[in-house]
């Protein structure tokens, strides 16, 4: 099975959009290409995902092991859900054909860049791929060309460019340490070669490099203190793009940190990266909890929720060990599924209500049972309630933390998570179960005085089948993963072993 296929399929779909535009037939090219990425990821997982070995391809530029295959599965499933919903989302936003053409080209280039990042054999190629995601998603964030969308795109570019520059400087230092340790120039950024000879790397240089890489790639992962771009970008991008950015892009950036962590642990011991990631994780969760308390925009609320979940993922990576890292990888997949449903659903809600304010949406379950039901279930999944997979993954992270003697860090993280649960449940609960907008009196009008209040949400919100399918499928998959990992179990264990520094 050619390792290049997960990159080639989305690029082929991008060429289709560039040549033929976005039409009734070509609109489904993205969904087919994304499904092809998912199918290829499954085949690659069967081939190299049940051990700790790796398959090289394209003259050693690409490499697939169990961890890469797992991340490809995440990319494939989230991209398929997002692209299935894209035709309906674009149809509701009438615009010039060239805008739809650009959307198709850039979304497929986005998927291809993320696939390239997780298949890269070199940290340098990985850096290039992540930088490519910044370029293509900047155009997608500013797709609507409104003032807010343009500002969000510029903010995204500026902050992420600072982060990617820090990561580049860190890679320069890693390469310097590798050359002075006797590695060849061609192997100076090969993550497998660096992990194998990590003990020979200069500890002083590598400490500086690891800090730069964690904060650099952590910027794209939405980790504090470089997380400020995320709420603006996610709230302004088209709903399927927000699903891709929150559900996959953040995790792909954190995948880079996992690769760096294996090298750092071999050279410096586990203590250095553990301390660094613990500080970043707790700061990220705390920032998300504080910012969620006063949030009244449901798309920004979902974005801050993504920040909190990336903090939990960073906490699990800091704890380390097979259990914690298996929980981290399961959390990445569950979070991708849940956020896909929520952002696609939020796009439909925004189209019906004409805004993204929580106060503009009431009685969603009664007015749109399928949309409201899947949206509510996805919120429960993101809050870590059973039977969804995020309950199992958060429980695994907490258990591994206490077993590792890090209860002092896990306890405040769990306490902050309770604050997040309360803030999200309060806002989303009012959207799902609150009284109809037409029954609520405006502020300042005495109770009992008859008033006429315009209904902000229509009695029924129409939902296309192409949107209902990914919503239901995403929730169902998240629940199934929480009940039984099934055939993914061996691949998950192998991927966790590699992330923990197992043999390749």
N, C-alpha and C positions, 0 to 999 in steps of 0.2 A: 504494500500500500504506500504510494508516494506521500512523503511527509509534506510536500509542497501543496497538496490539494486544498487544505483548509484556507490557504492564502489565495490560491488561484481561483477558486470558485467565486468568492465575493468580487474579485477583480474582474472576472468575466461578466458578472451581473452589472458591474459599474460600466463596462464597455457597452453593454446592451442599452443601458439608460442614456449613455452619452451619444450613441448612434441613433436610437429610435425614440428617445424621449420617454415620458411617463404616460402610458396609455392603459386602456382596459386590460390588454394582454400583458404588456411589459411590466405593469405594476406588480405582478406576482413573481417577477424574476428574483427580486430580493428575498422573498420568502423561500423560494425553491433553493437559492444558493445557500441561505442560512440553514435550511434543512439538510442540505448536502454537507455543510460543515459539521452539523450534529452527527450525521451518519458516519462521516469520515472519522470523527472523534471517537465514536464507539468502536469502529474497526481498529483504530490505532490503540485504543485502550486494551482491546483483546490481544493485540500483537505485542505490546510492550508494557501493558499496565498491570500485569500480575507479578512483576518482579521489580528489582531495583536497577535493571539494565536500561540502556538507552540506544535508540537507533539514530544514526547520523544520516544526513542527506544534504544534497546541493553543496558538495565539496566541504562539508563540515560546517557550513553556515547555519544549518538547521539541525535540531536534535529533539527527539521526542522520547520522553520517559513517562512514568506513571503520573508525575505531577503535571507535566505539560498536557497529557491526555485528559486529566481531570479538569484543568482550566479550559481546555477546548470544549469539553462537554458543557461547561457553564456558558461559554460564549455562544455555542451553537443553540442551546435551548432558549436563552434569553433573546438572541437575535431572531430566532424563528417566531417567537411570540410577538416581538416588536414589529417585525416586517409584515406579519399577517394583519396587524391592526393598521398599518400605514396607509393603505388605500382609502379606508373609511375616514381616517384623520385628515388626509389631504383633501378629500372630497368636501369635507365640512369647512375647509379654509380656501375658498376660491381665490385663485391668483393666476399669474401668467404661467404658461406652460414651461417657460425656462426655469421658474422657481421649482416646479415639481421635478424637472430634469436634474437640477442641481441637488435636490434632496436625495434622489435615487443614487446619483454618482457618489456623493459624499458619505451617505450612510453605508454603502457597500465598501468604500475605501476605509471607513472607520472599522468595520468588522474585519477586513483584511489586515489592517494594521495591528489590531488586538491579537489576531491569530498569529501574526508574525512575532509579536512580542513574546508570547508564551512558547513559541517553537524556536526562538533564537538560541544558538549555541554559545554566543558571545554576549557579554554584558554590553558591548558597544552596539551590536545590532539591536539588542533589547532597548537601549536608550534611544536609538534612531526611531524604532517603531513607536515608542511612547511619545516621542516628540511629534511624530506624524499624526498621532491621535489628537494632539493639541491643535494642529493646523486645520485638520478637516472638521473637527467639532466646533471650532470657532465660527466657521461659516454656518454650521447647523444651529448653534445657539442664536445667531443673529438672523435666522431664516425669515422671520416675520418682518424684519427691517423696521420695526418700530423703535422709538427712542430708547425704551427700556431694554429691548432685545440687543440693540447696538451697544449700549453701556455695559450690559452683562457680558457680551462677547469680548469687549475690550478689557474688562476687569479680569475675565478668565484668562485671556492671552497674557496679560502683564504678570499676574501672580504665578501662573503656571510656567511662564518663561523664566522667572526667577528661580523657581524650584528646579526646573530642568537644567538650568545653568549650574546650580549647586551640585546636582547629580553628575554633570559632566566633569566638574572639578574633582569630585570624588573618584570618578573612573580614571582620571589622569593619575591620581595618587595611587590607585590600585595597580595600574599598569607600571608605574615607577617601582613600586614595591615588588612586583612580579619579576621585572627585568633584573633588579638587584638580587633577587633570590635565585637567579639562574634559569628562569623560564625563557623560552624563545619569544620574540616579539609577536609571532602569530598566536601564541598561547597566553599572552599577557592579559587578555580579557576573557578567555574561555573559562566559563564558570566551573566546568568539571575539572580542568587542569588546576585552576586556582584552589578549588576545594581539596584536591588530592595533595597539593604541596602547600597547604595553608600554614603548616608549622614553620615553614622557611621564610614566610613573609615578615617584613619588619613590623613589629607591634606598634611602635610609635606612629609610623606613617599610616598604618591600617586603622588605628583608632580615629584619626582625623577623617580618613576616607569614609569610614562607616557612618560617622555622624553626618557628614555631608550627604551621603547616599540615602540615609533614612529620612532626613528632612527634605531632600530633593524629590525622591520618589513619593515620600509621604505627602507632598503638596498635591500631587495628582490623586493620591488615595484619600484626600479629604481629612488628613490628620492635623490636629492643632500643632502649631499656631498658624499654619498656612491654609486654613480651611475656608477663608472668607469668600472665595470665588464660587463655592458650590451652591449655596442657596439661590444666588442670582441666576447662575447658568441653568440650573435645573428648573427654575420657575419660568424661564423665558423660552427654553427650547421646546420644539414640538414634542407631544407626549411620548411617541415611540423613541425619540432621541433621548429624552430624560430617562426612559426605562433602560436604554443601553448604557448611558453614562453612569447611572446609579447602580444598576444591576450587574454591570460587567467592568466598565472602565476603572472604577475605584479598586476592584479586586485584582485586575490585571496589574495596576500600579503596585499593589501590595505584594503580588507575586514576585515582583522584582526585589522587594525587601526580603522576602523569604529566601531567594537565591543568595543575596548578600549575607544574610544571617548565617547560612551554612558555612560560608567562607570565613566569616568573622569568628564564629564559634570554634572553628578548627585552629585559628591563629591566636585568638585572645582568650579562649575559654568562653563558657556560656554566660558568665557574670556580666560582662560589659554590655553586650546587646540586650540582655535581660533588663538591666537597670535602665538603659536608654529607652527601650520600648515600654517599660512600665510607666515611666514618667510621661511619655507621649500618650499612652493609652488612657491614663487617668485624667490627663489634661483635656483630651478629646471628649471623653464621656462627660466630664464636668461642664465643658463649654456647651455641648449639645443640650444637656439638661437645663442649664440656665436659660439658653436662648429659646428653648421650646416652651417655657412657662408663659411667655407673653406673645406667642405666635398666633396670628389670626388669619394667616394665608395658608390654605391647606397644601398647596404645592411646595411652598417654602418649609412647611411643617414636615413634609415627607423628606425634603432635602436634609433638614437637621436630623431627622431620624437616621438617615444614611450615615451621617457623621458619627452618631452614637454607635451604630453597628460596626463601623470601621474601628472605633475605639475598642469594642469588644474583641474584634479579630486581632488587633494589635496586642491586647491583653493575653489572648490565647497563645499567640506567637512568642510573647515574652516568657510565658510559663514553660513552653517547650515540652518535649516528650511526645511519645506516640499518641497518647490519649488526647492531649490538648491540641495537637496539630491536626489530628483526624477531626476533632470537633470544629476547628477553624475552617477546614476545607468543606465540611458539611454545612457550616454556617454560611460560607461564601455562596454555595449553590442555593440554599434555602432563601437567603437574602435576595439573590438575583431573581428567583421566581416570585417572591412576594412583592418586591419593588416593581417588577414588570407589570403585575396586575394593578398595583396602586397607581402608577403613573399613567398607564393606558386608561384606567378608569377615571382618573382625575381629568384627563383630557376630554373625555365624554361629558363629565360633569361641568367642566368649564365652558364647553360649547353650549350646553343647555342653559346655564345660569348667566352666562355673559361675563363672568368674573371668577376670581380664585379666592374670594373671601369666604371664610367659614360661615359668617352670618348670612350669606346669600343663599345657603343651601339648607333646607329643612325637609324632614320626612322622606329621605331618599329611598329608604326601604319600601315605603308604600307607593312611591311614584315610579320607581324603576326596580322591581324585585331582583332581577338578574344582576344588574349593575350594582345596586346597593348591597345585595347579598354577597357577591364576590369581593366587593370593596371592603365590606365589614369583616369577612373571613380573612382577607389578606392583612388587615390591620391586626386582627388577633394573632395571626402568624408572626408578624413583625414585633409584636409585644412579647413574644416568647411563650405563648400559651399552648398546651397540648391540644390536639395530637400532632401539631405541626413540627417540622424538622428543626426549627429554631429553638424550640423547647429542649430537644435532645442535645443540640449543639451547645447552648448556653449552660445546660446542666453539666455537660462534659467539661467545658472550660472551667466552671466553678469547682467541680470535683478534682480536676487535675491541679488547680491552683492550691487548694487546701492540702492535697497529698504532697505537693512540692514545698510546703511550708510557707506559701505566699498568701495565706489567709488575710494578712494585714493589707494586702493590695486588693484582693478579691472582694472583701467585705465592703469597702467604700464604693467599689465599682457597682456592686449589686444594689447598694443603697441609692446611688445615682440613677440606676436603671429603674428603680421603683418610681422616682420622680418623673422620669421620661414616660413610663407607662401611664401615670396619672394625667400628665399633660396631654398626651396623645389621645387617651381614652375620652377625656373631657371634650376635646374639640371635635373629634370624629363622631363621638356619641351623639352630639347635638345635631350633626349633619344627618346621621342615619335615623335617629328616633325623635328629633325635635319636632315641635308643632309646625304646621305648614306656614310658609312665609305670609300667606294671605290672612292668617289668623292672629298674627303677632302685632301688637300695637307699637307704634313708634315710640322712641324714647321721649319722655316729657308729656305724653298724653295720659291722663288719668284712666285708671282701669274702669271699664264699664261704659266709657264714652264711645259711641259708634264711630268708626273711622273706616276709610277705604284705603287699603294698603295693596299696592301692586304685587301680584304673585311673581316672585323672582324665578322660581323653577316651575316649568310646565307640569301639568297634572301627570303626563306620561313622557318619559324621556325615550325617544326611539333608539334602539340599539341594533346595529347591523350584526348579521351572523359572523362576519369576518372579525368583529370585535368581541362578540360573546364567546367565540371559541377559545381565543387565547386567555380571556379572563377565567373561564371555567377550568381550562387545562392547567393554567398556572397554579390556581388554588388546589386543584386535585393532586397535582404532582408534589406540591409542598406538603400536603397531608400524608400522601403515600410514603414520602421519605421519612416522615416522623414516625410512621407505624412500622415500617420495615425497610431497611436499606437494600435488601434483595441482592441482585447480581452486582450492584455497585460496591458491595462490601470489600471484596479483595482488592479492587482498584483503589478504593479509599485508603485501605491499610498500606498499600504499597506507596501511594502518593505521600501519605503522612510519614512513612519511614524515610523517604527521600528528603522531605522538608526538615526532618529531624537530623539530617546528616548521614543517612544510610549510604551504603555502597552503591556505586553506579555501574 
